[in-house]
Amino acid sequence: MMTGFACALVLLLLTLGRDGRWLPLYGLFCAAIAATSGTGVLAVLCALLLPVSSLLLWGLVRHFAVGQGVPSAGGRGMMPVVMTLLLQFVLAFFGAGLGLVPTFGIGLVLAGLCSAACGVPLAQFCGLVMAVDGLMVMAAILPSWGLFVTAVALWAVMVSLALVLLPRLAWLHVGDE
């Protein structure tokens, strides 16, 4: 379980500001975390849904990844990494009463949100997808059907954004060049 958290956080930090080619692998890590740290039907459901939904969503947006694999130059490219590490430190310091596993789960959500704060639209979109993956992991850890329904609803929103908004953003980007 701890190895899964470590691999997921390292993968998330390595892909900050990038186009999300590692999104299906991140979904597999989150599924492994949900399966090993959760119990019951909800953990099994999350473990089955996470890799399938990550692979499906990446299949929808992968053709927008051309030319966006390199993070932005300068100090702005490091800002999401610094924000993520700072929030992880604050979470570790103040979240000690929650327990280790929920604190790491919240860390996955925060790291995904930090990734969504900066970068090109596709990197921001993939950061939001990673945050939703973290929310689904939290649903498995805390056995909460409310979090699970929220994560599934956010997945539906992300799929609709992938089908409607990202093609328009790509069209506008091509029109600017």
Secondary structure, DSSP 4 states (H G I P E B T S, - for coil): -HHHHHHHHHHHHHTTTS--TTHHHHHHHHHHHHHHH--HHHHHHHHHHHHHHHHHHHHHHGGG-TT--SPPSSGGGTHHHHHHHHHHHHHHHH-TTT-HHHHHHHHHHHHHHHHTTSS-HHHHHHHHHHHHHHHHHHHHHTT-HHHHHHHHHHHHHHHHHHHHHHHHHHHHHHHH-
